[in-house]
Amino acid sequence: MAPGHPPVTAFVAVVQRGRVGVYETLKAEFEGEDATRPVQVVWDRRRADRRRQANPATVERRQLDRRGRPLHTWTTLGFVLVPDR
């Protein structure tokens, strides 16, 4: 990597809130000086579902719920690896 240029990240590791050990391990592994493939490690920012209106919408605009089952790594390891945009 050229000096003065930030590393190019190909992936982002999103870690569940409260999984401090997982976060620290991933940070050390992927963002350290010896990392060959930098991965940005971030906390999951979601706190709850967004829809919290007292009066629900009269017409449901979504055809299907976009959320599927959580990935295996999310439920067992506490993080998910997603491509960086």
Secondary structure, DSSP 8 states (H G I E B T S, - for coil): --TT-----SEEEEE-TT-HHHHHHHHHHHHSTT-SS-EEEEE----S-S---SS--SS---SS-S-----HHHHHTSEEEEE--
